[in-house]
Amino acid sequence: MKLLYQQKHAPSLARYKFAILAFTKSVYMDQQIINLYDEYTHKPLSRQEFLGRLAKLAGSTTAAMALLPMLELNYAHASTVQEADLFTERISYPGAKGDMQAYVARPKKEAKYPAIIVIHENRGLNAHIEDVTRRAANAGYLAIAPNALSPLGGTPANEDDARTLFQQLNAEDSLLNFIKVFDYLPGRNDYNGHAGCVGFCWGGSMANKLAVNVPSLQAAVAFYGGQPNAADVPKIKAAVQLHYAGLDERVNAGIPAYEEALKKAGITYEKYIYEGVNHAFHNDTAPTRYNEAAAKLAWQRTMDFFAKYVK
């Protein structure tokens, strides 16, 4: 009887599945949902409120639950460069009020390399950022990724917990913790004395802050990161490269003032806006926001920038 029912109703079942798939895709592409997730990621918005608003946009709680895996990070896609191809280690260095933990990667050959500090998003040091660190190492750098959550015990497995911990960080201490990695570097036998940094989201903002506060920094690359105060821009000694997502209204609101200050101070800088893409477009573990073409172009520009200014 069950088989007969399936055979008899196969066309209608197929149409039903197609309709569900079409609905999911249409919701999946809804910019309002992506904007809501961005708000949830960056503002004190409870998960309960986020899910309630997501259900309203999706049309039902069931549809909202179906969308969650598309919105949240998928670390199954995190590894593009294998550790076996590089020298890697986990280190600690003195921070503002205790030890900072960091992930290190560089080419296997024993030599002195320019350093690139890789600064994570507001989820702490995770599998994705470790892979980005290996990508930088694969290009010939001593890449070091400090974990801003070290003072709070490190990065929890649950990304919601990680975002919650970020709200507990002291901004001044966090900045000092990243500044102090530049004090650590000269003690390494594989460091050649030249350094740059690249950061994403929260890390993009930190990259801009390091440009202001580390005179020895030669290049700072910020992906969709908050801008420093215009009054502090004249302190920058590094060359600056800025990557922005065209749809990222929240971060992009600060571009005009920053660019005007950079021009007025005579700072060497490059600015790129990738139209039609979202905040976090470089993160290949974020399925709804990752844009392969923009990510690859931005990363190539980053590597070219470091090759020019960090030698």
Secondary structure, 3 states (H helix, E strand, C coil): CHHHHHHHCHHHHHHHHHHHHHHHHHHHCCHHHHHHHHHHHHCCCCHHHHHHHHHHHHCCHHHHHHHHHHHCCCHHHCCCCCHHHCEEEEEEEECCCCEEEEEEEECCCCCCEEEEEEECCCCCCCHHHHHHHHHHHHCCCEEEEECCCHHHCCCCCCHHHHHHHHCCCCHHHHHHHHHCHHHHHHHCCCEEEEEEEEEECHHHHHHHHHHHHCCCCCEEEEECCCCCCHHHHHHCCCEEEEEEECCCHHHHCCHHHHHHHHHHHCCCEEEEEECCCCCCCCCCCCCCCCCHHHHHHHHHHHHHHHHHHCC
